């Protein structure tokens, strides 16, 4: 199966698409990065700018389209420092839910550090050593100590390149007094955390994130080292990082990209990243740094695979993206897929035989099929009112291949497959457009009966035969075993379809 992870960072938004090859491994298919700089100005005024807000939404829309082209079955999405701290951060996430169909996790700094360490552990051979991993982002810096077996210490500091840029207020060269003030600020913010990390103990420091890798590349190129493909596992000296940082601090922003290894997109704040990194290494008491190309997005994938290993091993297959996505959602919430396929088969028999009466098209038939696979996933949360939990999980479940209107119809079908049918007094139903309301009424009527026809979950009802008569609709049930309970349950739940077809319904054993 293919998975994607999107990291909505303060400085950049990244996506990785992978093919899961086993419970332990995956193959990278695509990597994307856009320097959106979502956090510019956030730490000064606590608001995402309108420009960054819109650029972020458009970037993620483009990523989701690319993920769909690769047949991705699930997109894991995490938002970090800038979104956490911005007053309109929730508005940004709500926009992603409404326009893109994603519901990102708003992860804490400590959770971010844990996920980054998972990725580093896969990228760097730690042997029997403890390592301190440092990740410098736009709004925060994560520090975590661990080994190949466990995480021993994790923390997050309110230090990042864009946060420091907001504090300094200028992209230009820094005077000696300005540098000294910033170094003091960094020490005050990081000293306690680095002291705790040192008390846990580590034998090496590993640096990850785009800022650290850029500085590391610059330090390597300064010494004439050739970079063939990646800087992963390369070691750079603290003294070389100090030299690079000193050069960057003396330059105007427009000139920093002339330093080999430094890109235009990082020129505004990379000098501050250098100052921060150097101070952190001094506080850690080391004179060299191991570089890693691991990242939060890799950690998101690894964490997902570790938590869902058995489900992933039981491969999800389907004839298209929509079916694969529905089946994956069903498996995620431990639904009996074979039983749901049986309900779907009965529902489609009813739909096809009543086509001349209900007047719904093939797109409605397709929605009925997928709703039949996922209508009871809310039971995973709580059996009481599970139809309402199902509605919520479907809206926020990251279904791929469906537009917003279709996802909402699926959610409403789960909501109305049992207990009360659609009613005008239900606000969420009342607010739907007229054509979607009709679809929900008709499909809910059919789904309620199909679910009832497998009341005992023994799949005793094998086929149905609809026989329209002048004053009623007769539905005959065919199968083996005692079907009396299914007949009784179907009769109880026939009211919604009766109202929709404007015909009384009577069930009979064939």
C-alpha positions in Angstrom: 0.0 0.0 0.0 1.0 3.6 -0.5 1.1 6.2 2.3 1.8 9.9 2.4 2.9 12.2 5.3 2.6 16.0 5.2 4.6 18.0 7.7 3.1 21.5 8.0 6.2 23.2 9.5 6.8 26.8 10.5 9.4 27.4 7.7 8.4 24.8 5.1 5.7 22.3 4.2 7.0 18.9 3.2 5.4 15.7 1.8 6.7 12.2 1.4 4.9 9.4 -0.5 6.0 5.9 0.3 5.2 2.3 -0.7 5.1 0.1 2.4 7.0 -3.0 1.6 6.7 -4.8 5.0 5.9 -4.2 8.7 9.4 -2.7 9.0 10.3 -1.0 5.7 9.1 1.4 3.1 10.3 2.7 -0.2 10.2 6.4 -0.9 8.4 7.2 -4.1 8.2 11.1 -4.0 9.5 13.9 -1.8 8.1 17.4 -2.0 9.1 20.6 -0.2 7.7 24.1 -0.4 9.2 27.0 1.6 5.9 28.5 2.5 7.3 30.3 5.6 4.0 30.0 7.3 5.4 31.3 10.5 6.8 34.7 9.3 5.6 37.2 11.8 3.7 34.7 13.9 5.9 35.0 16.9 5.7 38.8 16.9 1.9 39.2 16.3 0.5 35.7 16.9 -1.2 35.6 13.6 -0.6 33.7 10.3 -0.5 36.3 7.5 -3.3 36.1 4.9 -0.7 35.5 2.2 1.0 32.6 4.1 -2.4 31.2 5.1 -3.5 31.0 1.5 -0.2 29.8 0.2 -0.2 27.0 2.8 -3.7 25.9 1.8 -2.8 25.9 -2.0 0.4 24.0 -1.3 -1.4 21.3 0.6 -4.1 21.0 -2.0 -1.4 20.4 -4.6 0.2 17.7 -2.4 -3.1 15.9 -2.0 -3.7 15.9 -5.7 -0.3 14.3 -6.2 -1.0 11.8 -3.5 -4.2 10.8 -5.2 -2.3 10.3 -8.5 -0.1 7.8 -6.6 -3.1 5.9 -5.2 -2.3 6.9 -1.6 -4.6 5.2 0.8 -4.0 7.4 3.8 -2.4 10.8 4.3 -0.9 11.4 7.8 -0.7 15.1 8.5 0.9 17.0 11.3 1.1 20.7 12.1 3.7 22.2 14.4 4.9 25.4 16.1 3.5 28.2 14.0 0.0 26.6 13.8 0.0 25.8 17.5 0.8 29.4 18.5 -1.1 31.5 15.9 -4.5 32.8 17.0 -5.9 31.8 13.6 -4.1 28.5 13.6 -7.4 26.7 14.2 -8.9 28.6 11.3 -6.1 27.3 9.1 -6.8 23.7 10.1 -10.5 24.2 9.6 -9.9 25.5 6.1 -7.9 22.3 5.4 -10.7 20.2 6.7 -13.3 22.1 4.5 -11.4 22.6 1.3 -8.9 19.7 1.2 -10.5 17.0 3.3 -7.5 16.6 5.7 -7.7 16.8 9.5 -4.1 17.4 10.6 -2.8 16.5 14.1 -1.7 19.5 16.0 1.2 17.8 17.7 3.1 19.1 20.8 6.8 19.9 20.8 7.6 16.7 22.8 5.6 14.5 20.4 7.5 16.2 17.5 10.8 15.3 19.1 9.7 11.7 19.6 8.7 11.3 15.9 11.9 12.9 14.7 13.9 10.5 16.8 12.0 7.5 15.3 13.2 8.7 11.9 16.8 9.3 13.0 17.0 5.9 14.5 16.2 4.4 11.0 18.6 6.7 9.2 21.7 6.5 11.5 23.2 3.3 13.1 23.3 4.1 16.8 24.8 0.8 17.8 24.8 0.7 21.6 25.2 4.4 22.0 22.9 7.1 23.4 22.6 10.0 21.0 21.3 13.5 21.4 19.2 14.6 18.4 18.7 18.3 17.7 16.2 19.5 15.2 16.0 23.3 14.5 12.7 24.3 13.0 11.2 27.7 12.2 9.5 28.1 15.5 10.9 25.5 17.9 14.0 23.3 18.4 13.5 19.8 19.6 16.1 17.9 21.7 15.7 14.2 22.4 18.1 11.6 23.9 17.7 8.0 23.1 19.1 4.8 21.6 18.0 2.1 19.2 15.7 0.7 21.9 14.0 3.6 23.6 13.6 7.4 24.0 15.2 8.5 27.3 14.5 12.2 27.3 12.6 14.6 25.1 11.9 18.3 25.1 11.1 21.3 23.0 12.6 24.8 23.1 11.0 28.0 21.9 13.9 28.6 19.7 13.7 28.6 15.9 15.0 30.5 12.9 11.8 32.4 12.2 11.1 33.0 15.9 14.6 34.4 16.3 14.1 36.5 13.1 10.9 38.0 14.7 12.9 38.8 17.8 15.8 40.4 15.9 13.5 42.3 13.6 16.0 42.5 10.7 17.4 40.1 8.0 20.6 42.2 7.7 24.1 41.7 9.2 24.4 41.7 13.0 26.7 43.8 15.1 28.8 42.2 17.9 26.5 43.5 20.5 23.4 42.2 18.8 25.1 38.8 18.5 25.9 38.8 22.1 22.4 39.6 23.1 21.0 36.8 21.0 23.6 34.3 22.3 22.5 35.3 25.9 18.9 34.7 25.0 19.6 31.3 23.5 21.6 30.2 26.5 18.9 31.4 28.9 16.3 29.4 26.9 18.3 26.2 26.3 20.7 25.9 29.2 18.4 23.9 31.5 17.2 21.5 28.8 20.7 20.8 27.6 21.9 20.2 31.1 19.1 17.6 31.6 20.1 15.9 28.4 23.7 15.8 29.5 22.6 14.2 32.8 20.9 11.4 30.9 24.1 10.9 28.9 25.0 10.7 25.2 28.1 10.0 23.2 27.2 11.8 20.0 25.0 14.7 18.8 23.0 14.2 15.6 21.5 17.2 13.8 18.5 17.1 11.5 16.2 19.6 9.8 16.8 21.7 6.7 18.6 24.5 8.5 21.1 22.1 10.1 21.7 20.2 6.8 22.3 23.5 4.9 24.8 24.6 7.5 26.4 21.2 7.5 26.7 21.2 3.7 28.3 24.6 3.8 30.8 23.4 6.4 31.7 20.4 4.3 32.1 22.4 1.1 34.2 24.9 2.9 36.7 22.1 3.5 36.5 20.8 -0.1 34.5 17.7 0.8 32.4 16.3 -2.1 28.7 15.7 -1.5 27.6 12.9 -3.8 24.0 12.4 -2.9 23.2 13.0 0.8 24.8 14.3 3.9 23.3 11.6 6.0 25.8 10.2 8.6 28.5 12.8 7.6 30.3 14.4 10.5 31.2 18.2 10.6 33.4 20.0 13.1 32.0 22.7 15.4 34.9 25.0 14.4 33.8 24.7 10.7 30.2 25.5 11.7 31.5 28.6 13.6 33.4 29.7 10.5 30.3 29.4 8.2 28.1 31.1 10.8 30.6 34.0 11.2 30.5 34.6 7.4 26.7 34.5 7.2 26.3 36.9 10.1 28.5 39.5 8.3 26.6 39.3 5.0 23.5 41.0 3.7 20.6 38.6 3.2 20.9 38.9 -0.6 24.5 37.8 -0.4 24.2 34.7 1.8 23.2 32.4 -1.0 26.6 33.0 -2.5 28.0 30.9 0.3 28.2 27.3 -1.2 25.5 25.1 0.4 23.1 28.0 1.3 20.0 28.4 -0.8 18.1 31.6 -1.6 15.0 30.3 0.2 16.9 30.1 3.5 19.0 33.3 3.1 16.7 35.4 5.3 17.3 33.5 8.6 20.0 30.9 8.1 22.6 33.1 9.9 20.4 32.9 13.0 20.1 29.1 12.6 23.9 29.0 12.6 24.2 31.0 15.7 21.6 28.9 17.4 23.2 25.6 16.4 26.7 26.7 17.5 25.4 27.7 20.9 23.5 24.5 21.4 26.6 22.4 20.6 28.6 24.4 23.1 25.9 23.8 25.7 26.0 20.1 24.8 29.7 20.0 25.3 30.7 18.5 22.0 33.1 19.6 19.2 31.4 17.8 16.3 28.0 17.1 14.8 26.7 14.1 12.8 24.3 15.1 10.1 21.1 13.2 9.3 18.6 13.5 6.5 15.8 12.1 8.7 12.7 14.3 9.3 9.4 14.6 11.0 7.5 13.3 7.9 9.6 10.1 8.0 8.8 9.7 11.7 5.1 10.1 10.9 5.3 7.2 8.4 7.4 5.0 10.8 5.0 5.7 13.7 2.0 4.8 11.6 3.6 1.6 10.3 4.6 0.5 13.9 1.1 1.2 15.2 -0.8 -0.4 12.3 1.7 -3.2 11.4 -0.8 -6.1 11.5 -3.5 -4.1 9.6 -0.9 -3.2 6.9 0.2 -6.8 6.7 -3.4 -7.7 6.0 -3.2 -5.8 2.7 -6.1 -3.7 1.6 -7.1 -4.2 -2.0 -9.9 -2.5 -4.0 -10.8 -1.8 -7.6 -10.1 1.9 -7.2 -8.9 4.6 -4.8 -12.4 5.1 -3.3 -12.8 1.5 -2.5 -9.3 1.1 -1.1 -9.8 4.2 1.1 -13.2 3.0 2.4 -11.8 -0.5 3.2 -8.8 1.1 4.9 -11.1 3.2 7.1 -13.1 0.1 8.0 -10.0 -1.8 8.9 -8.6 1.1 10.9 -11.7 0.9 13.2 -11.7 -2.9 13.3 -14.8 -3.4 11.3 -15.7 -6.9 10.0 -15.1 -6.2 6.3 -16.6 -9.6 5.1 -19.8 -8.9 7.0 -19.9 -5.4 5.5 -19.4 -6.7 2.0 -22.5 -8.9 2.6 -24.6 -5.9 3.7 -23.3 -4.1 0.6 -24.4 -6.9 -1.7 -27.9 -6.9 -0.2 -28.1 -3.1 -0.5 -27.1 -3.1 -4.1 -29.7 -5.8 -4.9 -32.4 -3.6 -3.4 -31.0 -0.5 -5.3 -30.9 -2.2 -8.7 -34.3 -3.9 -8.4 -36.0 -0.6 -7.3 -34.2 1.6 -9.9 -37.5 2.4 -11.7 -39.0 3.6 -8.5 -36.3 5.6 -6.7 -34.8 7.3 -9.8 -31.3 7.6 -8.4 -28.2 7.2 -10.6 -25.0 5.2 -10.7 -23.2 7.8 -8.5 -25.7 7.2 -5.8 -25.3 3.5 -6.2 -21.5 3.9 -5.7 -22.1 5.9 -2.5 -24.4 3.3 -1.2 -21.8 0.6 -1.7 -19.1 2.6 0.2 -21.5 3.6 3.0 -22.2 -0.1 3.5 -18.5 -0.7 4.2 -18.1 1.9 6.9 -21.5 2.7 8.5 -20.6 1.2 11.9 -17.0 2.3 12.4 -18.2 4.5 15.3 -18.7 1.3 17.4 -14.9 1.4 17.9 -15.3 4.6 20.0 -18.4 3.6 21.9 -21.4 1.4 21.1 -23.8 3.9 22.6 -24.9 6.2 19.8 -22.2 4.7 17.5 -24.1 5.9 14.4 -23.3 9.5 15.5 -19.6 8.5 16.2 -19.5 7.0 12.7 -20.7 10.2 11.2 -17.9 12.2 12.9 -15.2 9.6 12.0 -16.2 9.6 8.3 -16.1 13.4 8.1 -12.7 13.5 9.7 -11.3 10.1 8.5 -9.3 11.4 5.5 -11.3 9.4 2.8 -9.6 9.7 -0.5 -11.3 10.0 -3.9 -14.5 11.6 -2.7 -15.4 15.3 -2.8 -16.7 17.1 0.2 -20.3 16.7 -0.7 -19.9 12.9 -1.2 -18.1 12.5 2.1 -20.9 14.3 3.9 -23.5 12.1 2.3 -21.6 9.0 3.4 -21.5 10.5 6.9 -25.2 11.1 6.9 -25.9 7.6 5.7 -24.0 6.2 8.7 -25.9 8.6 11.0 -29.3 7.4 9.7 -28.7 3.7 9.2 -30.4 3.1 12.5 -32.7 4.7 15.0 -34.3 7.9 13.7 -34.3 8.6 10.0 -33.6 12.0 8.4 -35.6 14.8 9.8 -35.9 18.6 9.1 -35.3 19.3 12.7 -31.8 17.8 12.4 -29.7 20.9 11.6 -26.9 19.1 9.7 -29.5 17.4 7.4 -31.6 20.6 7.1 -28.6 22.5 5.8 -27.8 20.2 3.0 -28.8 21.1 -0.6 -32.0 19.7 -1.9 -30.5 17.1 -4.2 -28.3 15.7 -1.5 -31.1 15.5 1.0 -33.1 13.4 -1.5 -30.1 11.1 -2.0 -29.6 10.7 1.7 -33.3 9.8 2.2 -33.3 7.2 -0.5 -30.0 5.6 0.2 -30.6 5.6 4.0 -33.9 3.9 3.4 -32.1 1.1 1.5 -29.2 0.8 3.8 -31.4 0.5 6.9 -33.1 -2.5 5.4 -29.8 -4.1 4.2 -28.3 -3.7 7.7 -31.5 -5.2 9.3 -31.3 -8.2 6.9 -28.1 -9.2 8.6 -29.3 -8.6 12.1 -27.7 -11.8 13.5 -24.6 -11.3 11.4 -24.9 -14.9 10.2 -25.4 -13.9 6.6 -28.5 -16.1 6.4 -30.3 -13.8 4.0 -28.5 -14.5 0.7 -30.8 -12.8 -1.8 -33.8 -10.5 -2.0 -36.4 -10.2 -4.7 -38.5 -7.1 -4.9 -42.0 -7.5 -6.3 -43.9 -4.2 -6.7 -47.6 -4.5 -6.5 -50.4 -2.0 -7.1 -50.8 -1.0 -3.4 -47.5 -2.2 -1.8 -44.0 -3.4 -2.3 -43.3 -7.0 -1.4 -39.7 -8.0 -0.7 -39.0 -11.8 -0.5 -36.0 -13.1 1.4 -34.1 -16.2 0.2 -31.5 -18.1 2.1 -30.8 -20.8 4.6 -31.4 -21.0 8.3 -33.9 -19.2 10.3 -34.5 -15.7 8.9 -37.4 -14.7 11.1 -35.4 -12.2 13.2 -34.0 -10.6 10.0 -37.5 -10.4 8.6 -38.8 -8.8 11.8 -35.9 -6.3 11.9 -36.2 -5.3 8.3 -39.9 -4.6 8.8 -39.1 -2.4 11.8 -36.6 -0.3 9.7 -38.6 -0.1 6.5 -40.3 3.2 7.4 -37.7 5.6 5.8 -37.8 3.7 2.4 -41.6 3.6 2.6 -41.8 7.3 3.0 -39.3 7.8 0.1 -41.1 5.5 -2.3 -44.5 6.4 -1.0 -45.4 2.7 -0.9 -45.9 0.4 2.1 -43.4 -2.4 2.3 -44.1 -6.0 3.3 -41.4 -8.7 3.8 -42.0 -12.4 3.1 -39.9 -15.5 3.4 -39.3 -16.9 -0.1 
